[in-house]
Amino acid sequence: MYIDTHCHLDFPDYDGDRAAVLESAAKAGVKTQISICTTTNNADAVRALSAANPSVYHSAGIHPCHVDEGLFSLEELLSRAAHPRCVGLGETGLDVFHNKEAAHIDRQRKSFRLHMAASQETNLPVIVHSRDCDEMTVDELEQSFAHKKFPFVIHCFTGSIAFAEAVLRLGGYISVSGIVTFKSAAALRNVLETVPLERLLIETDAPYLAPGTYRGKRNEPAFVVETAKALAALKGVPVDELAATTTANARRLFTKLPQHD
């Protein structure tokens, strides 16, 4: 069994065949998906999607690239987090790749801190997006940890060994996407070799980042199996063991997921 810990099933990419995509996932052994909230505008859609599909759970949060479109207050995050199928907060975090304006980064920081505060109250994990700002992300995590620790995962990890070490030191998890299958990702594979299997998750980030076998196509939860195969080969373990361990890890982090098959 596999858990796709990060996908965007509410996106219009799936409007024509969403049911078929979920059926394909089930046939591939991907029995659970977490559909991630990215804006105030799609928060209701991801919640409705998870309510309508037994395999789908959801998060509540604002992607850092969308902070200028509106933020959730702490009260709103706490209210959304209380939904029985809401399993995490985010995705949130920092991204200086797309927009380096100081006011925008300040707004990202504010949003990130609100998500971390909500996690400190609910113990739901923070789903962290970090692009081109590893040190800044660690700084924000450490500042919040100084008040109270909370669970978190760095989704779609592409960072350095130093970043991975900092995440592990803080007790976080590292989530691996289809990027691990790319020929250009040798540096990432070198980093992942150093990460204990017990701290790894797998994801698709669908509809983005289809793994090597499906490059150029729309990604979907069923394809997380290809990421699992590549990661199992990298870690030198059978894919069944990789699947079992990453599923157990996901359940340990996302405690509102079903804890048994």
C-alpha positions in Angstrom: 0.0 0.0 0.0 1.1 3.5 -0.8 0.1 6.9 0.4 0.4 9.9 -1.9 1.1 12.5 0.8 0.8 15.6 -1.5 -1.3 16.1 -4.6 -3.7 18.6 -6.0 -6.8 16.6 -7.0 -9.1 19.6 -7.0 -7.2 21.2 -9.9 -9.0 21.6 -13.2 -6.5 19.2 -14.8 -8.7 16.4 -13.4 -12.1 17.8 -14.2 -12.7 15.4 -17.1 -11.7 12.2 -15.4 -11.2 12.6 -11.7 -13.1 9.4 -10.8 -10.9 7.4 -13.3 -7.8 8.9 -11.8 -8.8 7.7 -8.3 -9.7 4.3 -9.7 -6.3 4.0 -11.3 -4.6 5.0 -8.0 -6.5 2.3 -6.2 -5.6 -0.4 -8.7 -1.9 0.7 -8.3 -2.1 0.2 -4.6 -2.2 4.0 -3.8 -5.1 3.7 -1.4 -4.9 7.1 0.2 -4.2 10.6 -1.2 -3.9 14.0 0.6 -5.2 16.8 -1.6 -3.4 20.0 -0.6 -5.0 23.4 -0.2 -3.2 26.3 -1.8 -5.4 29.3 -1.7 -8.4 30.7 0.2 -10.3 30.1 -3.1 -9.8 26.3 -3.3 -10.1 25.6 0.4 -13.8 24.6 0.2 -13.1 22.6 -3.0 -10.5 20.3 -1.4 -12.7 19.8 1.6 -15.6 18.9 -0.5 -13.5 16.5 -2.6 -12.3 14.6 0.5 -15.8 14.4 1.9 -17.0 12.9 -1.4 -14.1 10.4 -1.9 -13.2 7.9 0.9 -9.6 7.6 -0.2 -9.0 11.4 -0.2 -8.0 13.6 2.7 -7.2 17.3 2.6 -5.2 20.1 4.2 -5.9 23.7 5.0 -3.5 26.4 4.0 -2.0 29.0 1.7 0.8 28.3 -0.7 3.5 31.0 -0.3 3.2 32.1 -3.9 -0.5 32.9 -3.3 -0.2 34.9 -0.1 -1.0 38.2 -2.0 -4.4 36.7 -2.9 -5.5 36.4 0.7 -4.5 34.8 4.0 -6.3 32.7 6.5 -6.4 34.1 10.0 -5.3 31.8 12.9 -9.0 31.4 13.8 -9.9 30.4 10.3 -7.0 27.8 10.1 -8.1 26.3 13.5 -11.7 26.1 12.3 -10.7 24.3 9.1 -8.3 22.1 10.9 -11.1 20.8 13.0 -12.7 19.1 10.0 -12.4 15.3 10.6 -10.8 14.8 7.1 -8.4 17.7 7.4 -5.0 16.1 8.2 -2.5 18.9 7.8 -1.8 22.6 7.6 -0.4 24.0 4.4 1.1 24.0 2.1 2.8 27.0 3.5 6.4 28.1 3.7 8.7 30.3 1.7 9.5 30.7 -2.0 11.9 33.3 -3.3 12.2 31.7 -6.8 9.1 33.3 -8.2 9.0 36.7 -6.4 11.8 38.3 -4.4 10.0 41.5 -3.4 10.5 42.3 0.3 6.8 43.0 0.9 5.8 39.6 -0.6 8.4 37.7 1.4 7.2 39.4 4.6 3.7 38.3 3.8 5.0 34.7 3.2 6.7 34.8 6.6 3.5 36.1 8.3 1.4 33.3 6.7 4.0 30.6 7.5 4.0 31.7 11.2 0.2 31.5 11.3 0.3 27.9 10.0 3.0 27.0 12.6 1.0 28.6 15.4 -2.1 26.6 14.3 0.0 23.4 14.4 1.2 24.2 17.9 -2.5 24.4 19.0 -3.8 21.3 17.0 -0.7 19.1 16.6 -1.6 18.7 12.9 1.6 18.7 10.8 2.8 21.7 8.8 3.3 20.9 5.1 6.3 23.1 4.2 7.1 24.4 0.7 10.7 25.8 0.6 12.3 26.9 -2.7 15.6 28.7 -3.0 15.5 29.7 0.7 16.6 26.7 2.8 18.4 28.8 5.5 15.4 31.2 5.8 13.1 28.2 6.2 15.2 26.7 8.9 15.4 30.1 10.7 11.6 30.4 10.7 11.2 26.8 12.0 13.7 27.3 14.7 12.1 30.5 15.9 8.7 28.9 16.2 10.3 25.8 17.8 11.7 28.1 20.5 8.1 28.6 21.7 6.7 25.1 21.1 7.7 22.1 18.9 5.3 20.9 16.2 5.3 18.2 13.5 6.2 19.1 10.0 7.3 17.8 6.6 9.3 19.5 3.8 7.4 18.5 0.8 9.0 17.9 -2.6 12.4 18.1 -1.0 15.2 19.3 -3.3 17.6 20.9 -0.8 21.1 20.4 0.4 22.6 17.9 2.9 22.8 20.8 5.4 19.1 21.5 4.9 18.2 17.8 5.3 20.3 17.6 8.5 18.6 20.6 9.9 15.1 19.2 9.1 16.1 15.9 10.7 17.5 17.6 13.8 14.2 19.4 14.3 12.3 16.1 14.0 10.8 16.8 10.6 10.1 14.5 7.7 11.4 14.7 4.1 9.0 14.0 1.3 10.3 12.7 -2.1 8.6 13.5 -5.4 9.1 12.2 -8.9 12.1 14.5 -9.2 14.2 11.6 -7.7 13.7 9.8 -11.0 15.1 12.6 -13.2 18.5 12.1 -14.8 19.4 15.6 -13.7 18.7 14.9 -10.0 22.0 13.2 -9.0 22.7 15.8 -6.3 19.2 15.1 -4.8 19.8 11.4 -4.8 23.1 11.9 -3.0 21.3 13.8 -0.3 18.5 11.3 0.1 21.0 8.5 0.5 21.9 10.1 3.9 18.3 10.4 5.1 17.0 7.5 7.3 14.2 5.6 5.7 12.1 6.2 8.8 12.0 9.9 8.0 11.0 9.7 4.4 7.6 10.1 2.7 6.6 9.9 -0.9 4.4 12.2 -3.0 3.5 13.1 -6.5 2.7 16.9 -6.3 0.3 15.9 -9.1 -0.5 17.2 -11.6 3.1 18.4 -11.6 6.4 16.6 -11.7 5.5 13.3 -13.4 8.3 10.7 -12.8 10.7 9.7 -15.5 8.5 7.0 -17.1 5.7 9.6 -17.6 7.7 12.8 -18.3 5.7 15.2 -20.3 2.4 13.8 -19.1 0.0 14.9 -16.4 1.0 13.4 -13.1 -1.5 11.5 -11.0 -1.4 9.6 -7.7 -0.9 6.2 -9.3 2.5 7.3 -10.5 3.8 7.6 -6.9 4.7 3.9 -7.3 7.5 4.9 -9.8 8.9 7.3 -7.2 8.8 4.5 -4.6 10.6 2.1 -6.9 13.4 4.7 -7.6 13.7 5.5 -3.9 13.8 1.8 -2.9 16.6 1.2 -5.4 18.5 4.2 -4.0 18.1 3.0 -0.4 18.8 -0.7 -1.3 15.6 -2.1 0.0 12.7 -4.1 -1.7 10.0 -1.8 -2.9 7.5 -3.6 -0.6 9.6 -2.6 2.4 9.8 1.0 1.1 6.0 1.1 0.6 5.3 -0.3 4.1 7.8 2.1 5.8 6.7 5.2 4.0 3.1 4.3 4.7 3.9 3.9 8.4 5.8 7.2 8.4 2.8 9.0 6.8 0.4 7.6 9.4 2.8 8.6 12.2 3.0 12.2 10.9 -0.6 12.6 9.7 -2.3 11.1 12.8 -5.8 11.7 11.5 -5.3 9.3 8.6 -6.6 5.7 9.1 -4.0 3.9 11.1 -4.7 0.5 9.6 -5.3 -0.9 6.1 
